[in-house]
Amino acid sequence: MKEKCLNLEKYLKHDNLLDLDGLDLFSELNILNEIIGLENDKPIHILNYIKRINSFPNAYITYRIMLTIPVSVASAERSFSKLKLIKSYLRSTMYQQRLNGLALLSIEKKNLNEINYDNLIDNFASQKIQKNKF
């Protein structure tokens, strides 16, 4: 684990500026492990504990980085695959705003199926009625 902490220090180094100290991080993680047992707890609970006691600055930075970095890029890949389904002749003739709207509707199809269109149409129609007096 000491080697991993030193590697993290090296990756977070910019010129001569350090975001954290690898040896201090190693010591903080060992102490935290003795206090709360890191293996059996969720990272967000450990981060909240560190924040609450206002100690372990290197571990706090490390856990914030770990919980910020996405595990996968599935949502971005899903968006692009949906865009391929929409991509057609219409794509070259429509504006970007409409294409974005269609992509969003396609991605959120599950939520879209739950909408009651009759109520939506009635609500829209009642707002757009123009009464003409003769």
N, C-alpha and C positions, 0 to 999 in steps of 0.2 A: 504494500500500500504506500510505503514511503516513496518508492520509485514513481508511482502514479501521481502522487502529490507534487513531486518535483517536476514531472512532465507537464502538469497543469500550470504550474508557475511559469514554465518556459513558454507555453502556448499563449498565456495571457500577458506576456511581457511585450512592451512596446518601447523601443529604444532602451533607455535605462530605467523606465518607469514600470513598476510592478503593481498589479492589481491585488496580488496576495503573495504570501510567503509560504512556499511549499513545506518547509520544516515545521513552521507554526501550524499550518493546516493539518499536518500529520499528527502533531501533538493534540490539537483541538479535537480531531476525530476520535482519537484514542480515549480522551477524557469523556467525550460525549457518549461513546460506546459503553463506558463503565457506568455513566449516569442513567442513560435511558435505553440502552440496547438498540443500536442502529438497525440491526438485521430484521427485527420484528415490527418495526414501525414504518409508516408511510412517510415519504420525503416531505410532504406538505406539513405533516404534524411535527416533524423535526424542525423544519424551517420556522413554524409558528412558535415552537418552544424556544429556539435560539433568539428569535425576535423579542419574545416576552421577557427573557432574562437579560437581554441586552449584553451578551457576552459572545465570545467566539466569532470575531469579525471575519476571519478567513473562511470558516465553515459557513457563515451566513452568505457570503459572496458566492461560494461554491454551490450551495443549495439553490440560491436564486438563479444562477446560470443554468443549473441542471433542470430546474422546473420551467425555465423559459424556452429552452431549445426544444422544438417539436420532435417527436419521436419518429414521425413519418411525414411524407408529403402526399398522403392519400387524398386529402381534400383538394389540393391543387391538381392532382392527376385526374380526379373525378370531374373537376370543372372542365379540363381540356377534353376529356372523352365525351362529355355532354356537348361541348361546342362542336365536335366533329359531327355529331348527329344532326345538329342544326345547320351546319355549314352546307350551303347549296347555292343555287342561282340567286335566291333571295338575299343571301348574305352580301353579295356584291352590290345589290341595289338598295339596301336598307342602311339607315343611320346607325352609328355605334350605340346610341342610347337604346334603340329598339332591340338590337342584337344582344346587348347586356341584359335587358329585361327578359328576352326569350331564354337566354342561358340560365338565368336565375329561376325562371318558372320550371325549366327542365330539371334543374338540380333539386329543387324543392317540390318535386312532383307529389311526394307523399303528403305534404301539408296542403297542396293544391287540391287533392282529391277530397279533402275534408270540408271544403268551402261549399256553402249552400248558394248556388248561383241565382236562384229566384229572389232571395232576399237582397243579394248584392245588386241585381238589376233593378229591383223596385226602389231600393235606396238611391241608386244613381239617378233613376228617372225622376224621382220626386224632387231631387235637388236641382235638376236641369229644366223643370217645367217652366215655361214662360206663359203667363196668363195674359191673353189679349182681351182688352175690353172693347166691345163694339158699341 
